[in-house]
Amino acid sequence: MTEFWMELQAVDSYQVKASGILTGADRKIITMLYQPLMGAECLALYQTLFTEVEENRLWSEAHSHVQLLNMLDISLKALFEARLKLEGLGLLKSYVKTENDQRFYVYEILPPLSPEKFFSDGLLNIYLYSKIGNAQFQRLRRFFADEAFETDTYSEITRSFQDVFEPFKGGASAAEPVSNQVLVDKVAAKEIEFDDASFDFHLFLSLLSPGMITREKITKEVRQTILKLHGIYQVSEKDMPSYLYRALDSNGEIDIVYLRKIVREGYTIENGAPPKLQMKHETSIKEEPEVKETLNDEEALQVYLESITPFQLLVDISDGAVPAETDLRVVEEVMNQQNLPVPVMNVLIEYVLLRLDRKLSKNYMMTIAAHWKRKNVKTAKEAMDLAWQEHEKYKRLQEEPATPKNTNYNRNYQKSTRKEILPDWFDKEQVTPAENKMTDKEKQTLEEQVREIKERLNKR
């Protein structure tokens, strides 16, 4: 994803255009159905743009984005992300024009899906259900529903236009429309459609049995349903045919509603929860590497520390408990000040907890982190190797109290005999490089640690 500051600056101008007539009912749909998916900032942005264009029917006046930032009281990055969410949900179209190194944006606000289309969409309704749960989901369905009108016992007596009005006999014709004007109209909502960039339809069709499902039955609606199921649940080309076979009704037609149901149930059973709507990150998330049975203890530990976040590491170490705020602040401050890679920070957390009986010491962590930063440590393996190479020095750093400062000194002498500030262990006698030997207690602790990590990996 492009960095937000490359696409948007506060001084850039914008105008808002309404795509037809937006009603009060649209606002209810946005608030009740879309807000749980996109958040309050997106809702505030949509309603602000809505209000701006409402003053002048189809077009608002031109403003800089500074006005939006002040009205919404959010950062430029938050504004950009809110805009992207509205675009992704089919509520906004964005256009840009550059003249004389100045950018001009047009934001076209679009109406939401009707409640009927939203709840039968097979995409947004799934994410809404996952977000708010069954009870609230059913309440919203009732909010936007009413009893059906049965016409079986009634006879329609409605008269047509010709039955009511006389034919037109005058010679006047309607006025010609002005070329640069467009009449206000009610437009249909934009439904979200998926492309097939990540789904190989040629492979999928080749796996279909013509005796079960012919290619003619893969209509545009079925095709979009398949793409949405792939996008939401990551159903592969090889697995999709079996779901389609199960979704055939008694007439051999594909029951789309039932197809969605069995895919959703299969995903929930496998993952323990329905899928959640998340934005793509600016940097792609690395897939968690598989831990092979052939890995030794040290390699398994390296793989684990390379593939997890510091927060999740603390959760795992605490057997699922939420980490203490004090521990999180220590980790955050060390990471921010020393700018350590995540895997290196994980090794540091593991090492400090091992040395300090499952406690985190900010000063101790900060000193080691600064040393690793100077050593340009980048990976978990490098950090683990360095930790055990310098193990004896780090033990002295932990165990020996800091030397009190001598406050009675002569300034001239201090200036002439100035020395470089070095870590405490350099003030002692020369220490030979530490061998990778551990005490029996440390070996036992490390073995316990590796065993716990393997258990956590197996539970994933």
VOGU-3710 file (C-alpha; in Angstrom, 3 decimals, decimal comma):
1> mtefwmelqa> 0,000/0,000/0,000  1,261/3,458/-0,857  2,388/5,685/2,006  -0,445/8,105/2,822  1,705/11,236/2,595  2,520/10,441/-1,045  -1,171/10,520/-1,974  -2,590/13,197/0,291  -1,467/16,468/1,853  -3,450/18,762/4,123
11> vdsyqvkasg> -3,199/21,645/1,624  -4,768/19,612/-1,207  -8,181/20,911/-2,267  -11,321/18,821/-2,480  -14,963/19,019/-3,494  -17,767/16,636/-2,654  -20,216/15,299/-5,231  -23,379/13,396/-4,387  -24,178/10,399/-6,544  -27,887/11,062/-6,714
21> iltgadrkii> -30,270/11,604/-3,835  -29,224/10,426/-0,374  -32,034/10,021/2,162  -32,457/9,852/5,898  -32,954/6,100/5,568  -29,464/5,877/4,033  -28,049/7,520/7,150  -29,733/4,907/9,349  -28,258/2,101/7,253  -24,786/3,661/7,401
31> tmlyqplmga> -24,993/4,095/11,177  -26,517/0,740/12,091  -25,007/-1,637/9,517  -21,790/-0,077/8,214  -20,437/1,646/11,328  -19,509/-1,608/13,138  -17,402/-2,573/10,108  -15,613/0,709/9,466  -15,533/2,511/12,825  -16,645/5,882/14,144
41> eclalyqtlf> -14,033/7,923/12,244  -15,288/6,610/8,903  -18,868/7,333/9,902  -17,909/10,869/10,909  -16,111/11,426/7,578  -19,052/10,100/5,536  -21,593/12,198/7,429  -19,416/15,304/7,179  -19,086/14,912/3,403  -22,817/14,180/3,236
51> teveenrlws> -23,597/17,421/5,119  -21,258/19,503/2,949  -22,923/18,436/-0,288  -26,415/18,642/1,219  -26,196/22,432/1,246  -25,862/22,653/-2,546  -27,703/19,516/-3,703  -25,064/17,768/-5,853  -21,807/19,697/-5,348  -20,125/21,204/-2,316
61> eahshvqlln> -17,829/24,204/-2,304  -14,080/23,666/-2,656  -12,023/23,457/0,548  -8,594/22,300/1,621  -8,257/19,113/3,636  -7,240/21,277/6,593  -10,939/21,972/7,116  -11,745/18,269/7,282  -8,887/17,626/9,708  -10,076/20,413/12,005
71> mldislkalf> -13,721/19,359/11,878  -13,012/15,687/12,516  -10,086/16,328/14,902  -8,038/13,480/13,433  -4,589/13,103/11,868  -3,927/13,126/8,132  -3,070/9,415/8,268  -6,353/8,615/10,042  -8,255/10,654/7,435  -6,546/8,784/4,602
81> earlkleglg> -7,298/5,383/6,157  -10,935/6,370/6,760  -11,199/7,368/3,099  -9,778/4,011/1,996  -12,292/2,122/4,137  -15,185/4,072/2,617  -13,835/3,311/-0,856  -13,446/-0,382/-0,058  -16,995/-0,613/1,284  -18,425/0,970/-1,866
91> llksyvkten> -19,474/4,219/-0,158  -17,029/6,596/-1,843  -15,325/7,177/-5,173  -12,207/9,361/-5,277  -10,851/11,301/-8,251  -7,716/13,452/-8,466  -6,392/16,062/-10,882  -2,972/17,749/-10,748  -2,416/21,265/-12,087  0,709/23,362/-11,503
101> dqrfyvyeil> 1,946/20,944/-8,835  -1,321/21,299/-6,932  -3,752/18,416/-6,435  -7,535/18,697/-6,627  -9,713/15,869/-5,326  -13,357/15,080/-5,970  -15,065/12,768/-3,484  -18,265/11,203/-4,804  -20,336/9,834/-1,949  -22,392/6,774/-2,841
111> pplspekffs> -25,538/5,420/-1,199  -25,301/2,268/0,922  -26,813/-1,058/0,004  -30,454/-1,525/0,901  -31,077/-3,660/4,004  -32,330/-6,501/1,792  -29,162/-6,500/-0,320  -26,887/-5,998/2,689  -28,236/-9,010/4,600  -28,184/-11,214/1,487
121> dgllniylys> -24,836/-9,908/0,215  -22,735/-12,856/1,363  -19,830/-10,536/2,189  -20,644/-7,577/4,418  -23,273/-9,475/6,396  -20,688/-12,168/7,229  -18,235/-9,626/8,628  -21,033/-7,823/10,501  -22,127/-11,107/12,113  -18,532/-11,788/13,146
131> kignaqfqrl> -18,170/-8,301/14,607  -21,374/-7,926/16,652  -22,482/-11,495/17,370  -25,724/-13,336/16,755  -28,003/-11,499/19,221  -27,180/-8,015/17,944  -27,191/-9,247/14,333  -30,728/-10,619/14,691  -31,849/-7,392/16,393  -30,614/-5,366/13,399
141> rrffadeafe> -32,425/-7,713/11,015  -35,661/-7,078/12,916  -34,966/-3,323/12,924  -34,868/-3,250/9,122  -37,625/-5,842/8,557  -41,388/-5,995/8,870  -44,178/-8,473/8,298  -44,670/-9,548/4,687  -47,871/-8,494/2,925  -49,732/-11,513/1,638
151> tdtyseitrs> -51,794/-10,697/-1,481  -53,373/-14,111/-1,976  -56,692/-13,143/-0,384  -56,866/-9,747/-2,129  -57,758/-8,737/-5,697  -55,763/-5,885/-7,224  -57,927/-3,018/-8,515  -55,150/-0,529/-9,377  -55,847/1,481/-12,553  -53,175/2,312/-15,114
161> fqdvfepfkg> -52,143/5,744/-16,391  -54,282/5,402/-19,535  -57,298/4,429/-17,450  -57,038/7,644/-15,459  -55,750/10,348/-17,862  -56,771/11,600/-21,278  -54,255/11,315/-24,151  -52,079/14,437/-24,744  -53,391/16,541/-27,681  -51,314/19,744/-27,436
171> gasaaepvsn> -48,575/20,755/-29,870  -46,003/22,070/-27,355  -42,819/20,092/-26,767  -40,669/19,808/-23,676  -37,799/22,286/-23,245  -34,365/21,129/-24,386  -32,078/20,203/-21,465  -29,086/22,425/-20,679  -25,953/20,664/-21,907  -23,821/21,189/-18,799
181> qvlvdkvaak> -26,501/20,263/-16,264  -27,698/16,943/-14,902  -30,954/16,344/-13,087  -30,934/14,975/-9,595  -31,761/11,266/-9,556  -31,865/8,342/-7,173  -29,066/5,932/-8,109  -28,597/2,310/-7,200  -26,019/1,434/-4,558  -22,695/0,068/-5,750
191> eiefddasfd> -22,353/-3,595/-4,886  -18,890/-4,841/-3,926  -17,412/-7,123/-6,560  -14,226/-9,191/-6,417  -11,827/-9,731/-9,298  -10,256/-13,106/-10,093  -6,635/-11,980/-9,752  -5,995/-14,372/-6,854  -8,305/-17,202/-7,975  -7,425/-19,452/-10,916
201> fhlflsllsp> -10,764/-20,077/-12,614  -9,141/-22,189/-15,337  -7,866/-24,614/-12,703  -11,172/-24,552/-10,835  -13,224/-25,297/-13,968  -10,878/-28,096/-14,986  -11,538/-29,788/-11,621  -15,349/-29,615/-11,985  -17,063/-32,833/-13,061  -19,249/-32,064/-16,142
211> gmitrekitk> -21,602/-34,826/-15,033  -22,245/-32,988/-11,742  -22,013/-29,312/-12,713  -21,811/-27,960/-16,251  -19,954/-24,751/-16,985  -23,236/-23,053/-17,924  -24,287/-23,234/-14,283  -21,327/-21,055/-13,263  -23,300/-17,861/-13,874  -22,111/-14,347/-13,077
221> evrqtilklh> -23,823/-14,534/-9,671  -22,253/-17,921/-8,878  -18,876/-16,660/-10,083  -19,022/-13,627/-7,775  -20,115/-15,846/-4,889  -17,115/-18,124/-5,475  -14,736/-15,140/-5,540  -16,220/-13,733/-2,333  -15,973/-17,090/-0,568  -12,352/-17,319/-1,678
231> giyqvsekdm> -11,670/-13,757/-0,508  -13,372/-14,200/2,875  -12,536/-17,790/3,793  -9,519/-18,473/1,526  -11,200/-21,517/-0,049  -8,770/-22,822/-2,676  -9,504/-23,794/-6,282  -9,104/-27,474/-5,338  -11,535/-27,337/-2,403  -14,236/-25,208/-4,052
241> psylyralds> -15,742/-27,984/-6,269  -16,573/-30,193/-3,270  -18,498/-27,319/-1,662  -20,413/-26,761/-4,912  -21,364/-30,446/-5,133  -22,752/-30,314/-1,605  -24,728/-27,161/-2,428  -26,694/-28,721/-5,313  -30,462/-28,824/-4,743  -32,886/-31,528/-5,850
251> ngeidivylr> -33,050/-29,996/-9,352  -29,275/-29,980/-9,788  -29,054/-26,183/-9,359  -26,491/-24,446/-7,147  -28,099/-23,160/-3,941  -26,015/-20,047/-3,270  -27,432/-19,468/0,229  -26,633/-23,020/1,282  -23,189/-22,793/-0,353  -22,353/-19,781/1,812
261> kivregytie> -23,669/-21,595/4,884  -21,547/-24,741/4,539  -18,384/-22,765/3,744  -18,979/-20,483/6,746  -19,600/-23,425/9,072  -16,493/-25,240/7,815  -14,329/-22,162/8,400  -15,742/-21,553/11,882  -15,153/-25,160/12,957  -11,572/-25,096/11,666
271> ngappklqmk> -10,611/-21,671/13,040  -12,844/-21,440/16,092  -14,351/-18,092/15,065  -15,833/-16,404/11,981  -13,548/-14,153/9,882  -12,951/-10,503/10,772  -12,699/-7,518/8,448  -9,165/-6,075/8,494  -7,307/-3,531/6,383  -4,229/-4,568/4,464
281> hetsikeepe> -1,049/-3,371/6,144  1,475/-1,215/4,346  3,980/-4,031/4,629  2,717/-7,488/3,833  2,483/-9,809/6,805  4,882/-12,707/6,629  3,278/-16,094/6,755  4,110/-18,046/9,875  6,740/-20,648/8,968  5,955/-24,265/9,632
291> vketlndeea> 7,920/-25,897/12,424  9,276/-29,215/11,196  9,657/-32,210/13,452  13,340/-32,476/12,471  14,248/-29,132/14,084  16,341/-29,317/17,222  15,462/-27,336/20,333  17,511/-24,284/19,384  16,143/-24,157/15,819  12,563/-24,548/17,036
301> lqvylesitp> 13,095/-21,661/19,438  14,526/-19,495/16,625  11,560/-20,209/14,333  9,138/-19,393/17,124  10,827/-16,092/18,020  11,028/-15,043/14,350  7,306/-15,551/13,771  5,591/-13,994/16,784  4,980/-10,481/18,139  6,344/-9,358/21,533
311> fqllvdisdg> 2,767/-8,982/22,806  1,830/-12,538/21,819  5,113/-13,801/23,276  4,222/-12,293/26,658  0,710/-13,762/26,376  2,120/-17,227/25,637  4,610/-17,016/28,481  1,752/-16,077/30,837  -0,377/-19,045/29,643  -2,847/-16,803/27,830
321> avpaetdlrv> -3,109/-14,018/30,422  -3,002/-10,404/29,252  0,452/-8,902/29,972  0,762/-6,269/32,678  0,712/-2,645/31,528  4,095/-2,043/33,191  5,701/-4,880/31,187  4,169/-3,618/27,938  5,460/-0,095/28,603  8,976/-1,432/29,246
331> veevmnqqnl> 8,967/-3,439/26,012  7,523/-0,547/24,000  10,047/1,961/25,362  13,041/-0,319/24,721  11,839/-1,078/21,174  11,198/2,585/20,362  14,443/3,918/21,803  16,731/1,233/20,387  14,693/0,473/17,240  15,271/-3,263/17,519
341> pvpvmnvlie> 13,739/-5,689/14,990  10,809/-7,671/16,428  12,623/-11,072/16,452  15,599/-9,512/18,281  13,251/-7,948/20,820  11,656/-11,351/21,375  15,051/-12,901/22,138  15,804/-10,065/24,544  12,513/-10,629/26,378  13,136/-14,376/26,610
351> yvllrldrkl> 16,730/-13,858/27,826  15,843/-11,267/30,477  12,953/-13,347/31,792  15,303/-16,327/32,006  17,983/-14,363/33,859  15,690/-12,406/36,219  13,274/-15,148/37,326  10,447/-14,126/34,939  10,763/-10,395/35,629  11,464/-7,520/33,222
361> sknymmtiaa> 13,958/-4,841/34,229  13,931/-1,714/32,095  17,527/-0,642/32,824  18,894/-4,140/32,317  16,991/-4,563/29,028  17,965/-1,107/27,808  21,690/-1,744/28,374  21,686/-5,067/26,529  19,473/-3,633/23,760  21,921/-0,756/23,234
371> hwkrknvkta> 24,777/-3,274/22,995  22,895/-5,360/20,411  22,033/-2,246/18,440  25,704/-1,272/18,237  26,463/-4,835/17,133  23,830/-4,427/14,370  21,963/-7,582/15,402  19,105/-8,232/12,938  17,807/-11,795/13,438  16,754/-14,031/16,299
381> keamdlawqe> 19,692/-16,379/15,638  22,231/-13,541/15,798  20,685/-12,294/19,036  20,694/-15,756/20,618  24,318/-16,371/19,633  25,435/-13,006/20,992  23,433/-13,459/24,204  25,288/-16,654/25,079  28,680/-15,326/23,912  28,305/-12,354/26,255
391> hekykrlqee> 26,501/-14,363/28,930  29,177/-13,918/31,638  29,361/-10,164/31,024  25,584/-9,823/31,233  25,608/-11,792/34,499  28,115/-9,322/35,983  26,015/-6,444/34,693  23,031/-7,857/36,536  24,741/-8,859/39,780  27,189/-6,007/40,462
401> patpkntnyn> 25,796/-2,727/41,809  26,686/0,477/40,023  29,770/2,285/41,365  28,692/5,390/43,330  29,645/8,646/41,739  32,326/10,740/43,474  30,810/14,182/43,901  34,012/15,771/45,345  36,199/16,214/42,326  38,458/18,855/40,867
411> rnyqkstrke> 37,008/20,215/37,605  40,418/20,849/36,010  41,550/17,345/36,868  38,269/15,939/35,574  38,759/17,736/32,228  42,345/16,538/31,779  41,652/12,937/32,683  38,333/12,487/30,793  37,636/8,907/29,751  35,107/7,358/27,378
421> ilpdwfdkeq> 31,972/6,115/29,115  32,022/2,324/28,884  29,762/-0,448/30,175  30,454/-1,580/33,728  32,083/-4,824/32,686  34,883/-2,928/30,864  35,961/-1,298/34,152  36,832/-4,694/35,605  39,739/-6,935/34,865  40,046/-8,236/31,343
431> vtpaenkmtd> 37,478/-10,944/30,775  38,150/-13,669/28,281  35,361/-14,404/25,811  32,749/-16,507/27,528  32,291/-20,076/26,438  28,815/-21,277/25,618  28,593/-23,182/28,900  25,693/-22,962/31,270  25,182/-24,068/34,819  22,992/-27,083/35,481
441> kekqtleeqv> 20,233/-24,799/36,741  20,379/-22,652/33,590  20,317/-25,762/31,384  17,283/-27,046/33,231  15,519/-23,670/32,929  16,262/-23,468/29,197  15,036/-27,015/28,624  11,804/-26,168/30,443  11,470/-23,029/28,335  11,932/-24,928/25,058
451> reikerlnkr> 9,425/-27,564/26,157  6,830/-24,862/26,894  7,463/-23,222/23,534  6,980/-26,528/21,708  3,700/-27,027/23,551  2,542/-23,539/22,518  3,506/-24,251/18,902  1,596/-27,544/18,872  -1,549/-25,787/20,128  -1,530/-23,381/17,154
//
